[in-house]
Amino acid sequence: MSNIFEYAPAPESRAIVDIKPSYGLFIDGEFVDGTGKAFKTINPATEEVLAEVAEASDADVDAAVKAARRAYTRVWSRMSGAERAKYLYRIARIIQERGRELAVLESIDNGKPIKESRDVDIPVVAAHFFYYAGWADKLEHSGYGSTPLGVAGQIIPWNFPLLMLAWKIAPALACGNTVVLKPAETTPLTALLFAEICQQADLPPGVVNIVTGAGETGRAIVSHPDVDKVAFTGSTDVGKAIARAVAGTDKKVTLELGGKAANIVFDDAPLDQAIEGIVNGIFFNQGHVCCAGSRLLVQESVADEVMERLKRRMATLRVGDPLDKNTDVGAINSAEQLAKIRELSDIGEAEGAERWSAPCELPSNGYWFAPTVFTGVSQAHRIAREEIFGPVLSVLTFRTPSEAIEKANNTPFGLSAGVWTDKGSRILSMANRLRAGVVWANTFNKFDPTSPFGGYKESGYGREGGRHGLEGYLKGEDS
């Protein structure tokens, strides 16, 4: 007799999504053919080609910027904040109505588990549009003025394709700017579906333009002389190149870059809760998170117990089909990213760290990597210093709070950190001394549109979310 508790797949249906064989660019309110080449977007869980997508040329980017400038000058900047808010509210409601469709498409194109795209990404996307719709007619109370910048060029990564779009577009539109946005070349499909939502919401043509492509398309946006603001989320190396490119211009820039966050567990922490926070901190979205808790700092007296519990919990994680509602860890986004994760993990072993991977059967097709933890890690190891951007955790130990602070801050990054302890005074003390833009207390990876997010040092500058997220799209206090 079979065990009634055996695993039974519960796949989400793909039928709700209509993926077209080819996609053009979204410029001036219409889908148009690009003048450049086309590239393929691939399902990372199966290596199936999903669609061919236009690669925007310099001429295409120029057309998009001109459309955005016309819309800004003639329509959007002249519209009252209350009228702009109506469009943002409408977009937010359509996102909610089409939430299942968006979630399924995100998981197919990105590889993340459906329960994450369905229960986290899409609800927070809608929440950002609702939140900034509320700001559109209250900008004079923001503290940053109420005059928009003009045309915003926005470049987003592949790890949270639709969520990063919302982080960029919602505040830009609320402030009265128009947008030219480039999604990542491996995950363009939900941005193109968002373009359809803009049409459905009757957003004036040119207010939002979506141009797809790779690095050259991004460079064309950054260097375009009629772009007033550049917003970028992605790698630190590309962020540095953008900063150099705009140096000497009057373009406003915000950069949200890489991280190597410390998740610090003290001996008085609620360990069951901390284990869940550790797992969420590094294995959520396959570790494809800029603020992932990729460095676990554990107080020596509980290190053995924490590792025993952590490995036991990791062994229960289900790796597999992103559309299966039971899946905890989906596919790595691309072959290139998988190669990087493997390379740095092999280096970790070669440097002497002890590697342990969760016992799980990986699918034969697609890009997969088992949840992995390294112990015996020192500060000098590359796996403790470099962003792996995958489901790989490096574990270090400490004895005192001062040692924990020293190790946590010993990194060129400064995006986030987590502190696990029963003492409120210790949380406040640690938060004041950690060089991180966000410090979570007895939790990790909690986001809300009302709360600002951003980093220090090589993790970038500027803030997204909350009232602070308006600053990057306004000219400052009005005279």
N, C-alpha and C positions, 0 to 999 in steps of 0.2 A: 504494500500500500504506500503510495507516495506521500511525502510530507506536505501537509496543507500549507505550510509556511514557506515552501520553496519559492524562489524568485520567479515572478511572472512579469514579463515585459508589459509596459503600458504606454505604447507610443502615441504621440500626438499626430493627428492626420495632417498631411501636407496639402490636402485638397483645398483648404481655405486660401492658399497662396497661389496666385497666378504669376509665375515667373516667365517673363517674355524672353524669346531667344536672343534679342539684342536691345540695347538701350542707347539713347542719344544723350545729349546734354540738356539741362533745363535752364533756358536763358529767356529773360523777358516774358515769363509766364507761359512759355511753350517748350515742348520737347523738340529739339532740332538735331540734325546730324552734325557730328563734329568734323572738322577739317583734318584732324590727325588720324592716327591709326586706331585700331581697336585692341582691347586686351580681354582676357578671359577671367571671370571670377569663378572660384572653385569651392565646392563643398568640402571643408577640411576633414569631415568624418568619413567621406567616401571617395574623395578625389574626383568626383563627378563634376564636369563642366556645367555650371548653372546658366551662364549667359555670356554674351560678348558685350563689352561696354566701351563706349567711345572714350578715347584719350584726348583730352582737350589740348589744343595747340596754343601757342602764344596769341594767335588771332582769335581763337575762341574765348580765351580769358579776357582779351581786350573787349570783345563784344559783350561779355557778361558784366564787366566793370562799367562800360558805357550804359548798359541797361540799368544797372544799379544806380548810377549817377542820375540818370533821367528820372527814375522813380523817386529818388531822394529829393531832387530839386523841385519836381512838379507836384508830387503827391504826398509822400510819406512824412517829410519834415514839416509840411504845412498842415497836416492833419492833427487834430487835437489828441491829447493823450487818451481821453475817454474813447475816442473813435478807434485809435490803435488798439486799445485794450479789448475792444469787441472782437477784433480779428484774432488776437492771442487767445481769448477765451474760446472762440470758435475752433481754433486749431487744437486746443487742449481737449475739447469735447470729442472732436473727431478721432483723436489719438485714443481716447478711452473706448469709443465705439468700435474702432478697428484694432483694438489691443491684441486680440488673439492672432489676427493676421500679421501684425507687426512682430509679435513675439516669435511666431513660427519662422518667419522670414529671417529674423535676426539669428536664430539658432542654426538655421540651414547655412547661412552665408558666413557666420562667425565661428560656429562650433561649440558655443556655450550651451549648457543644459537649459532645456525649456523652462524648468522651474525657476531658473534665475532670470531669464529674459521675461517670463510671464509675471513673476511675483515681485521682481526688483526693478529691472530696467524700465519697462514700459510704464508702470505706475509712477515712477520718479520722473520720467520724461514728461508725462502729462502734468505732474505737480509743478514742474519748473515753468511751464507755460501758464498755468493758473497763477502761480506766485508772481511772475513778472508782469502778467496782465494787471495785477493789482497795483503795481508800481507805476504803470504808464501815465496815469493822471496825477501822480503825487511826487514827481521828480524834484520839485522845489523843496521837498522835505528830506531829500536824500543826503544833503550835505555836499554833493558833488556838482551842483548846478543842474540845469535842465536843458542845456544846448547839446544836441547830438554832434558827433564828429563828422559823419558823412557816410562813406562807403567802408564797410568792414570786410577785410579779407580773412577768412577763417579756414584753418587746416586742422583736421581731426584725425585721431588714430583708429586702429582696428579693434581695440579691446572692448570698447563700449561705443559702437558706432552711432546708435541713435541717441544714447544718453549724452555723449559728448556734443552731438549736434544741438540738443536742447540746451545744454550749458552755454553754448556759443550764441545760438540764434535768438533765444527768448529774451535775454537782457538787451541784445543789440536792437531788436525791433521795438522793445518797450521804450527804449531811449530815443527812438526816432531815426535810427540808422538803417541803411539797407545793406544787404549781405551778398557776398560771393563766397560760397563754401565749397571746399574740396574734401570729400570723404577719402578714407584710405583706399588704396587700389585693391586690397584683398576683400574689402567689405563695403561695396558701394550700394548694395541693393536697398537697404532701408532708407538711405538718404534719398534715393530716387523715388521710393514710395512716399516719402515725406513731401517730395515735390508734387506728387499727385494730390496729397492732402492740402497743400497750399492752393492748388487749383480748386479743389472741392470747397475750400473756405472762401473762395473768391478774393484771395489776397491780391492786391493790385499788381499787375505785371512788373517785374523787375525788382520788387522788394526783396525777394529771395531768389538767388540763382545758384544752381548746383552744377559744378564742373568736375567731372571725374578724370582721374589720371594718376600718375606717379610723381616722382620728385620734380621733374621738369615743370609739370603743371603747377605744383606748389611754388616753385621758384618764380614762375611768371606772375603769380598772384602777389607774392611778397615784394617783388621788384617793380610792380606796376606803379607808375607815377601818380595815378589818380585814386589809389587806395589810401585811405586816411588812417586805418587801424589794422594791425595784424594781430590775430589771436591764434596761438598754436598750442596744441597738446601733442606730445610725442617724446622722442628721445632727446637726451641732453646734447648729443653731438649736432643734431639738426637744429635744436634751439640755439646753440652757439652760432651756427652758420646764419640763422635768421637775424640774430642780434647784430652780427657783423654787417649783414646786408643792409639793414635799416639805419645803421649808425650814420650820423650826419644829416639825416632827413628829419622832417617834423612828424613822422608817423608815430602814433601811439602803439605800444606793444605790450602784450601780456603773454607770458610763457609758463606753461605747466608741464614740467619735464619729469625725468626719471626719479627713482627713489630706491632706498635700501633700508626700509623702516625697521626699527627695533621694537620687538614685542617683549616687554620686560615683566617677568613673573617673580614676585617675591614669595617668601616661604609662608606668609600668612594669607595668601590669595585663596579664594574659593576655587580649588583645583578643577572640579568638574566643569565649572563655568569657564575657567581659563583654557581648558583643553578645547572646548568648543570654539572659543575665541581664537586660539592658535590655528585650528583647522580652517575656520572661516577666513582668518587673516592671510593665509598663504595658498589655500586650495580653491577658494572662491574664484570662479572664472578661470580655472586652470593656472592660477598665479599670474594671469595677464592683467595685473593691476599695478599702476604706478606707485600706489601707496601700500602695496602688499607687505605684510609683516614677515619679510623674508629672513630676518635675523631674530632668532629666539634667544633672549638673554634670560637664563634661569638661575635663581639663587642656589648656590651649591648644595645646601642642606636638603633641597627637595628635587634636585636635578634627576636623580635616578627614578624617583616615583613619577615625575612628570613624563620622562621618556617612556616608561613602561605603559602609562595610561595613554600617551599620545600614539604609540605604535599600535596599541590595541584598538584605538578609535580609527586610525588610518586604515586598518585592515577591514573595516566595515564600509569604506567608501566604494561606491559603485562607479566604475569607469566605463564609458561606452556611449551608445547612441544618444546624441544631444536631444533628440525628440522624444526619448523615453522619459516619462515623468519621474522614474525612479533614479535616474542618473544624477550622480553628485559631481563628477568631473568629466567634462566633455573632451572634445578634440583640441589639439594645439592648432592655432590659427593657420599656419602655413608650414611648408617644408623647410623654408629658410629659418623660421623661428625654432622649429624642432631641432634643426642642426645646431643652432646656437646653444639650446638647452643641453643637448647631449655633449657638446664640446666642453662647456663649463663644468658639467657634472663629472666628466672623465678627468678634467684637470683637478677637481676637488679630490678625487680618489688618488691621483698621482701625487698630490701634495701631502697625502697622509691622513686625510679625514676618513672616517668610517661611514660608509654609505649603507642605507637601509631603504628599500622600496616596498611599498605595500604589495602584498601578494594578490595580484589580479591578472586576469587574462585579457590582453589587449586585442582589439579587433585586427584582422589581417590587412584591411584596407584603411586608408586615412592616416592622419598624423596623431600619434598617441605617445604619452609619456606617463608612467606610473607615478603617483604621489611619492616623493622621496625626501628623506631627511638625512642630514650629515651631522654626525657628532665628532668630538675631538677637533673642532674647528678653532683655529687661532685667528687673531686679527690680521695676520699677514696673508692668509689664504685668499685667493682670488674670489672664491665663492662667498667670502665674507665682505668683500669690497665692491664687487661688480654686480650690476643688476642683471639677474638671470631671466626674469620675466617669464617664469614658468613655475610648475608645481614642485619647487625645490626649496627646502628649508635648511638653513645653517644654524646650528645650536652652539652657543657659547655660554659660559657660566660666569657668575660674579659672586662676591662675598658681601660687599657693602653697597649702599645706595650711591656713594661717590664713585665706586668702580663701575657700577651700572651706567651712570651718567657719562663717565669718561668713554666707555666702550660704545655706548649708543651714539654719542656725538662724534666719534672717530670715523667719519665718513664725509666725502665731499657732498653728499646729498642731505636734504633736510625737508622731506615732504610730510612725514607722519611718524607717529609712535603710539604704542599702547602701554599702559601701566596697569598691572594686576596686583592689588593689595587690599587688605581690609581697612587700612588706615587712611582716612580722608586727608589728614595733614600731610602724609607722605605723597599722595596724589598731587596735591597743590604744589608741594616742594619740587617734585620731579617735573611737573609741567612747566614750572618757571625756569628750570635749568636745561630742559631738552631743547635743542635747536631744531625744531620741527614746526611746520605750519599748522598741523593738526595733532592734538594729543587726545587719544581716547582713554577713558578710565573704565576698567572692568568691562570693556567691550571692544569691538574693532569693526572697521568698515561700515560705520553708520553714517549715512548721508541724508541731508534734508535740504530742500531748496532755500530755506531761510538761513542756512548756516554757510559762512564763507569757507572756501577750500583753496589752498595754494601752498607754495613752499618757500624755503630759504636756500641760499647757496646755489649749488648746481641743479636744484630742483625747480628753479625758475623764480619768477616774480609776478606780482599781480594776484588778484583773488577772483574766484568764480563762485557764484552762489551768494545768496543773501543781499543785503543792502550794499555790501562792499563790491559785489559783482557788477554794480552799475557804474562804478568809477571808471573802468576801462572803456566805457562807451559814451562818456560825457566830457565836455571841455573844461569842467571845473566850475567853481562858484561864478555865477553870472555877475557882471559888473553893473 
